[in-house]
Structure formats: C-alpha cells, structure tokens
Amino acid sequence: MHEASVGGLWGGCAAASWWRLFCVPRTQGAIPFRPGGGTPCFGPARLWPRVRRGVVSSGTLQRDHMQWSEEEEAAARKKVEENSATRVAPEEQVKFESDANKYWDTFYQTHKNKFFKNRNWLLREFPEILPVDQNAKEKVEESSWDQIRSNFSRMQGTEAHCGESCVSSAPGNKGRPNFPNPDLEEHSEGPGKTGRFPGSNATFRILEVGCGAGNSVFPILNTLQNFPGAFLYCCDFAPEAVRLVKSHASYTEARCSAFVHDVCDDGLAYPFPDGVLDAILLVFVLSSIHPGRMQAVVHRLSRLLKPGGMLLFRDHGRYDNAQLRFKKGRCLSENFYVRGDGTRAYFFTKGEVHRMFCEAGLHEKQNLVDHRLQVNRKKQVVMHRVWVQGKFQKPLHWTQRG
C-alpha cells in the first residue's frame, strides 16, 4: 500500500527548537532510548552548512523517538483544524470509497515498482516475521540485511534441534508456544488431516496485507530462503500490484503466494484456512481503509492467526507531517484525507490502535508512538514524522468481542 510522499512543514517555533532537537543526548531519560541508533549532534549554526556540503544527508540526519514541545503540538493541532475545516462533498466521498481499488490500481500502473524503497527496516522492528528463537532475534535487531542471511545459515543446524518449540516472540516477551489449533481443525478432512492449500506443507506462515509492488515481499523472501519450512502469502486489492509482484524475478510459487484480495470484503475466502498464520504484517495499509470498516478488517485478520500468532502493525500517526501538508478541501472525515491521486490516508493515535486490536481479542505486546525528525536536504526543511507501531498476539483461548 501507499506510504505518503512528503515534503516539509515546520512551524514558527523551528529556530527555538533546533538545539533541543539535535543536541539533546540520546539517553534513557526524557527521550526514549533506541538501540542501534545514533544521530550526529548538530547545533543550528552547524547544521545547514554541513548539509549543503553533503556531510549530512537526509537519510542520516534523523532523530528517533523525539518528544514534542507543547508549542509544537499546539501548532500541529491548529494546522489540522485548519485543513479539516472544509470537507469533501458526500457524493465525492462515495466515489472514493467505491472506486478505492481502481485508484490504487492506477497508482501502480503509473509508478510500477519505482515509487517506494524496499523496507529494509522490517527485520529490525519486527523480528517476529522470522522462524528463529528469541536469542537469534535479539541479534537480528543489531544486524543489517546483508548480515542476516549468513548469520541464519550458520544457525540452521542448531535450529533443527529446537523442533517446533522454537517459535518467535516479541523482544522481552515470552516465546510463542505451540498451542493446539481449533481453527485449523475446522478445516481438516478427518483426524490429523488438513486440506491441501498453497503453503500447506510449511511450518511457518506469514501474510503481508497490502503488499503493493513487493517492497516488503522480496527482502523477506531473500531472507526466508534460508528457512525451507517458511512460506509467505501476500495480497493487495489492486490487480496491477499483484501482477508486479508475480512478474518479479525473485517470485516463486514454491515459497510465496500472491493474490488479489479486498480485506474489507468479509465474504471473500482466503487461499488458506483460518488459524494457520504465525504472523501478519499490516504496515501502512489500515490507514487507507475507511475508519468505519477498520474494526471488521482487524476482526477478520485475527481469525487467520494461530493461537500465539502475532499481528504486526505500523502506520501513520496523528500530526504526522503528511497530515499537516494536506490542503483545505481534502478532508473526508476527522483525521481521514484523500490525496490528489484518489488514494486515502487516516492518521491514528496510540489509544485508537489499542482499542481496535484489543476489541478483536488480541493481547497487546507493544504499542508506541514513534516521533522522528527528518531533514530534506533539497528543500532545507525539517519534517516531523509520526508513526504508530504495535505488536498484538492471539491468545490460547481467543474470543472476539462485540
């Protein structure tokens, strides 16, 4: 799915904030500590000269988990009030909802696989997508993608002795046990038998919802080749996106199944039974769905997980720079906007995410707001980026509420 292309917006309080933003030490105090990070400390007088000389790039000049001042948050709130004062006409809103897949299909027909960069940060943030034990996952967080495959190849001999008890879990949490699976039993063809489906022989199964052109799919597949028992499903409701994935040189039906699917249509069957997935990736996808349909989507995805399975979420947060940049007349409803190309974006709070996933009967393992600052070298502006990230686990005795 779409991660909004952003420019910069910086309020009148920028000058006063430079020193606080770029020179406050990264400690476990007021600003949350992030392992593996590290951003150079530049004062206002030293920052832009280094940017102009190319010493600092937009990719390296980034501060993670920043806390906003009251003035900054007030300025962002005012900007949102201004750009949401004028709403899109009701008849236009109906069109954006009914033709949502067409807008995304046009997007991928236009941009192909050139618009987004590969999500090489996935393993760092979500080590649960790999079928390795806890110690290995903690090492993954400190490794680059280039190092990961060689490290895992050396560990495979050890992993073979772990058996099915070596199941992934979030860092700092208990491992994911091998629970009996009543959901899967409903799809069995007799005692101990399960119907054939793509990936039915796999021992670890992942689904990426809203796979787009494969910017998550292929980095994951490159790593999963070291795990013969792993299988990746990926879906998108834009047929062109799925076509791009299937036409990629690295796509193989032996390890991956890409299919067109609208997660908002609860009546559509998946190419696998409920209760077979170890992990679901829901990354910058839910924000493109109408707020009134989000809860049903989360409910349906929860049924696909095994007991102990993880739903991994990351999406736009409230007052993200992308929200502040919307012009008047692009607001559909509160915190829900439509872009110029007809695609839509919602901006979440941590509380909304908590309520939605817990309402689906999942247990919260992580739920955080990630405030970051990025520098755009070309435009010489600083951008406040805000994302919400969560990890939610399906319990052994799972019941949906509502």
Salt bridges, closest charged atoms under 4 A:
GLU3 OE2 - ARG119 NH2 2.49
ASP64 OD2 - ARG34 NE 3.48
ASP64 OD1 - ARG372 NH1 3.85
GLU72 OE1 - ARG20 NH2 2.93
GLU73 OE2 - ARG77 NH2 3.49
GLU92 OE1 - LYS95 NZ 3.18
GLU97 OE2 - ARG293 NH1 2.57
GLU97 OE1 - ARG344 NH1 2.64
ASP99 OD1 - LYS102 NZ 3.81
GLU125 OE2 - ARG34 NH2 1.77
GLU125 OE2 - ARG124 NE 3.67
GLU125 OE2 - ARG372 NH2 3.78
GLU128 OE2 - LYS391 NZ 3.06
ASP183 OD2 - LYS394 NZ 2.78
GLU208 OE2 - ARG119 NH1 3.51
GLU240 OE2 - LYS112 NZ 3.47
GLU240 OE2 - ARG243 NH2 2.72
ASP266 OD1 - ARG300 NE 3.57
ASP266 OD1 - ARG303 NH2 3.94
ASP274 OD1 - ARG300 NH1 3.11
ASP274 OD2 - ARG303 NE 3.63
ASP278 OD1 - LYS306 NZ 3.29
ASP320 OD2 - HIS316 ND1 3.50
ASP320 OD1 - ARG385 NE 2.75
GLU352 OE1 - ARG318 NH2 3.06
GLU364 OE1 - HIS354 ND1 2.60
ASP370 OD1 - HIS65 ND1 3.66
ASP370 OD2 - ARG314 NH2 3.47
ASP370 OD2 - ARG372 NE 2.76
